[in-house]
């Protein structure tokens, strides 16, 4: 666990291999990839490797990375530990990791290898997480009893009745929530993790280009063709795109990680994310529920957007920012909203009446379906807001005019040091939702006119002001202090 916390990949920048695209998967939309045909003959069921990157945005549910009929699968349990399971036709074998995968701000790289030709039983099945071979397992683990030279059909469908699925279980209904990238299956090749990644100078596991063989029935999903996101770049298969559309292609990747909303920084379990961590909703409970983003701003200038509810819900939503050490928002105190007296360090634009509880006057009263804009200048502690391409308060963020102060003098004191970390934030009343955020890496609504920042990152409805950038790891490395 310590390795993952200190060295997790939150968007590697020191790499000579860039991953431009990922695929966003959403359980509420039943999104997954499926291959239902009969695979080519000649595959090697004794020796193979699967490798892929995942970024989770929803936790605590069965989440299948992939499955091959009833013969094998890799999944996250409801307790967020990972199982690598195989079936030889009579016996099930499990490799259950004694670690949990709960970091929704990071990309995880997982490599599973089978080689039943190995003489040593403990070497017949191996798994790596972020470049480190795992050796600590749960009591349910029994992979060391795999007989030598046994064939395991994981990754090989064998017949049309044994579907090969990405992001779901073969029987359907246990979907992965988040993003996946650089997805490999190498048939007949027992690769180790260093075939797909390396450690950079900071000790972070980063991707590298795979140059080896895929064997007879191997495949590679790079998600680069938005018109065919199930396309196998190795040329063996074409996966059907169950409920997946071109809009599910994302630029949030292990080489440029974008901000999303963070289920690990919420006031209670009644508030959760959907749509790749960009849509925030509540499942019940009572009162106000708050959530922070995954990336903090301590320096630089940053831009993001949001979509106002376009259904019949009351607009009982506050959108804005909060310091990381606000005692109420990130530390699970319920009943408080952005900008109220107890959360004086935060800023909350109340969409119902246009007010901001820490500022004088109205910020404007957005209508349903409006796109609202935020530009935060962390260098000068200035906040700008706008609706449908027009900045409020006659502001010009590029020139530094018309801003509002986002954090009061109490929180600006050295004791609280709030300015070190300020994050995007939202407060939603019970039963309501925030339709969607757009930090640039993925957007759940259709962008009418794509605009990137000056570095070419992000896809926004409106052009970021000059000098303001998408909240992503490459920009943070350059401007984030």
N, C-alpha and C positions, 0 to 999 in steps of 0.2 A: 504493500500500500504506500509506503513512504516514497518508493521510486515513482509511482504514478503521480503523487501529489507534487513532487518537486521537479520532475522531469517530463511531465506530460506534454504532448505536442499540442500547443495552442496556436498553430499556424507557423510552421517552420519557414524561415527566410534564408537560412544559410544552406541552401541546397542547389545543386546544378540541375535538378530534375523538377520541373514544375507540373503540378496536376491542375489543369484549368477548370475541370468540371466535377461535380458530384451529382448524385440523384437523391432528391428529397422523397422520403416515404412517410405517409400519414395513415395510421390505423383507422381513423374515423372515415377515411375514404376507401378503405380496403385496397391499398396500393401495394402491389408486389409484381415481380416478374416471374413468368412461368414458361418452362419448356415442356411440352406434352408429347413430343415425338419420340420415336425410338432412336437412341444414340447410335453412332457408328460402332461397328464391332471392332474388337481388337484392343479395347482399353485394358489397362493394368489395374486390377482391383486389389493388388497387394501393395502397390507403391504409388502414392500420390500426395499432393500438397494443395491446400487451400490457403489463400492469403487475401486480406482486405482491410480497408480503413473504415471505421464507423465513428460517427459523432451522435450520441444519444441526446434527445431533447425531451423525452418523457420516460419516466422510471416506473419501477414496481409492478410491471406486468410481464407475462410471457412474451418474449421478443425473439423471434427466430431470424438469425442471420441468413441461413439457407437450410433447405432440407431436400433429401432425395428419397421421395416416397416414405415408406416406413423403415428404410434401411439405414438411415443415418441423418444427423443434423448437428448444427451448432446453434445454441440459443442462450439467451439471458433469462434467468429464472425470475420469479416474482420477488425474490430477495436480492436480485441484481448480481448474482454470481453466474459464471459461465459454465455450460456443460458441452463437452465434445463427445457425442454419442455415436456408436457404430453397432451394426447388427450383421451377423454372418449367416443368417437364415435360421438360427436356433437360439443364439445367446446374444444378449445386449451387453455392451461394454461401455463404461463411462469414464471420462476424465473430467472431474468436477473441480474447478479451481477454488482454492480457499482465499479468495479475494473478491471484492465487489467493484462494480463499474458504475460509479455514481456521478462522475464529473461531467456535467453537461456543457462545460466551457471548452472541453478538449476533444481532440481526435485520438482514438485508440487504434493501434495497428495489431491485428491478431493473425497469427500464422499457425495452422494445424497441419501436422505431417503424419502420414501413416507409412510404415515400411515394415511389413510383417516378415520380411526375409531376414531381419536382424536376429542374430543369435541370442542377444540379451533381451529378455522380455520387456524390461523397462525402457528400452530404446525403440520399441515397435510403434509407439505412439508418442508424439511430442507436441508441445504447444508453446508458443512465444507470445508475449504481450509487450509491445513497445521495445522489441529487440531483445528481451530477456527471457530465456527459457524458464518456464515455471516448474517448480519442484515441490510446491506445497499444495496439497489437495484435501478435499473434504472426505469424510469417512465413506461416502457412497462410491468413491472411485474404485474401479476394479480393472483398469486397462492393462495392468501387468499380467493378467491371466489370458490375454489374447494368444492363441496358439501360433506357433511359427508357420509362415506361409499361408495363413488364412486370408481369404478374399473378403473384402468389405466393400459394399456397393455404394457408399456415400459418394455423392457427386456423379453417379452413373445411374441413369434411370432404368436401363435394361428393357423396359417396355413402356407403352403409353399409359399403363395404369399406375406407374410409379413416377409421378411428376417431379421434375426438378424445379424448385422454387427458390427465389431470392427475396428475402424480406418477409417470409411467412412459412408456416408449417404446411406439409403436403395436404393435410385435411382441412386447411384454411382456418382463419380466425385468430391467429397469434402473430400479429404483424409487428414489424420493427418500426419504431418511431424515431426519425432523425435523418441523418445523411449517410450515404455510403459512397466510397470512391476506390478506384484502382483495384478492381475485383479480379482475382486470378484463381484458376484451377489448373494445375499442371499434372497431367496423366503420365504415370511411369517415372516421375522425377521426384525424388525426396529432397526438396529444397529446405534449407534453413532460412531463418529470418533475414540473414544478411544478403540473400538474393534479391530482396525487395526494399531494403532500407539500410541505414547506417546511423551511427552516432555523430552528431556535429560537435564543434569545439566546445559547446556548452553542455554536452552530455544529453542532448535531446535527440530522440529517435526521429529521423526524417526519412522521407521516401527517396528511393532511387529507382531508376528504370530497370525493369526486369529484361534480361537479354537471353535467357535460357529457352529451353524447349517447352512446348505445351503438350507434347506427345500426340497420341491419336485422337483423344476426345477431350482435350483441355480447352479452356475458353478464357477470354479476357474481356471484361466489361469496363470501358473507360467513360461511358456516358457522354461522349463528345457529339453525337448526332442527335440533336433535339427532336428530329422527325422520327427517330427510331432509337429510343433510349434502351431498348433490349438488344441492340446489335452487338454481336460478338466480334470484337476487333481482331480476334485470331481467325475468324472466318468459319468456325465449325457450326454455330447455331444462330438462331434468331429467337430470342425470348419474346413471348407475347407480353403486352404491357397492360395488364389488368388495371383499369382505372387510372393509369399513368398517362399524362399528356406532356407536350413539349414544355409547358410551364413548370414542370417538376424538375427540370434541369437547373442546377444551382452552381454558383461560383464560390460557395463556401467549401473550402477544401483543406487538406492537411498542409498545403503550402501557402494558403492565405485564408485564415480562419476569420469569420465575421461574427460580430456580436449577435446574440439572440437573447430572448428572455429566459430567465434561469429558474428552474423549479427548485433548485437548492437554496434560493434566496427569496422565500415567500413567507407571508405571515402565518399561513395555515394550509392544510391540505385541501381546502375547498377551492383554491385557485390553481389552475394548471394551464399548460401551454398546448397548442396544437400547431399544425402546419409548420413543422420545422422550427418550433420555438418562436414563431412570429405572431401567433394568434393567442390571446389570453382570455380565458373564460372561467366561470365559476360553476361548480356542480351542486351548490346548495349552501347549507350553513346559514349564518346570519351576519349582518353587518358588513364592514368594509374588509377587503382582502387586497394585499399589496404584493408586488413582485418587482425585483430588480433585474437589470440586464446582466450579461456575462462579462462585459468589458468595462473597465473604469477609465475615466479621463482625468489626468492630473496635469497635463500640458497639451498644447496643440489646439486645433480648431476642428470641430466635428459636426457632421450633418447626418440627419436621418428623417424619416417620414412615418406617418401613420394614417390609417383609414378610419374615419368615423363610422360607427355602426350604421348600416344601411337597411336595417330591418325595424320592427316595431318596438324594440327594447327602449326603455328610457335611457337617456344618455348620462347615467349616473356613473361617470368615469372621470378620474383625474389622470392626466398624462404629464410627465415632466422628468425631473431628475431628483436624486437623493444621494447624500453622502454615504459612504460605505459604513460609517460608524453611527448612523442614525439609530438610536436605541429601539425604535419601534418598527421601522420597515424591514431591515434585513434580519432582525433578531426575533422574529416570530411573535411580536406583540400584536394582537388583533384589535380591531375597532378603531384604528387610526387611519387617516387618509393623508395623501401628500399635501403638505402646506398647512396643516392645522397647527394649533398652538403647541401640541406635544412634539410635532415633527418640524420644528422651526427651521431646520437645516435643509428641508426639501422644498421643491417647487412643484405645484400641482395646478395645471390648467383644467378647470372644471368644465367639461364639454356641455353640460346641461344649461349653463347660463353664461358661459364665457369668462367667468371670474377666475382670479388666481389668488389663493388664500394668503400668500406671502407678498403680494404686490397690490398696489392701488389701481382701481379702475378695471375695465374689462379688457380681456385679450381678444375679444371677438367671439361671436357665437356661431360656431360651425354648424352646418346643416348635415343631415344624414347623407352619407356617401362622399362627403368632402375629404380631400387629402390635406392633412396638416403637416407643417414643416417645422423642424427644430434645427437651430444652429447654435452650438455651445462653444464659446471661446474660453477655454480653460486657462489660457495665459493671462487674460485680463478679467476673468470672472464676469463674463457677460453672456446673457441668454437672449436669443432672438426666436420669434415665433411667426408663423404665417399660415394662410389658408389658400389652397388652390393656386399656388404660384405667386401670391402677393404677400409681402412681409407686413406684419402688423406694426402699429406705432410709427408708421412711415420710416421703418428701419432700412438700413443698408448695411448688412453684416460685413460686406467686403471693405467698407470704409469705417466700420466700427461705430456707426451712429444708430440711435433709436433702440438700444438694447435695454434690458431690464436686469437688475441685480438678482442673481438666483439664490444666493446664500446670505443670510443675515450676519451681522457682526459677531454675534454670540458664537456661531459655528465657525467663523473665520479665525477665532482665537487660536493661539498656539496649543492650548490644552486639547482642543478637539481635533485640530489639524484636518478638518474635513476636506480641505482642498487637495489633499494627496490623492483621494479617490472619490470621484463623483460618477454615478452610473445612471443610465436611462432607467426610468421607473414608471409604474402604473398602479393605480388603485381602482378596483372594480367593486361595485356593490353586489350583494348576493343575487345570484340568478342572472347577472348581466355579463357582458363581455366587451373586450376591445377588439374590434374587427381585425386589425392587423397592423404590425409594424413592418417597416422596410428599412433595414440597416444596409442593404445593398447586395447581400449575398444570396438571398432568396426573398421573393415577394409572393404572397398568396393571391393578390389581385393582379389583373392584367395592366401592365404598364403601357400607357398609350404612346409615350415618346421616351425612349431610353436615353438616360443621361448618366455619364460616369463622372467621377471627380477628375482633377487635373492629372492624377497618376494613372487614370484609366481603370480604376476600381469602382465596383458598385454599379447597380442598375436602378436609377431613380426616375420618378415621374417628372421631377423638376431638376434643373441644373444646380448642383451645390454652389453656394457663393464662392467667389474667388478666395483661395486660401483656406477653405474648409474641405474636409476629407471624410470619406467613408470610414466607419469605425471597424477596422479590420487589422489583422496582425501585421501586415506589411506596412501599413500607414502608421500604426502605433510604434513600430520599430524606428521609423524615420522621424516622427513628430511627437511621440508620446512621452518623451522625457525619461 
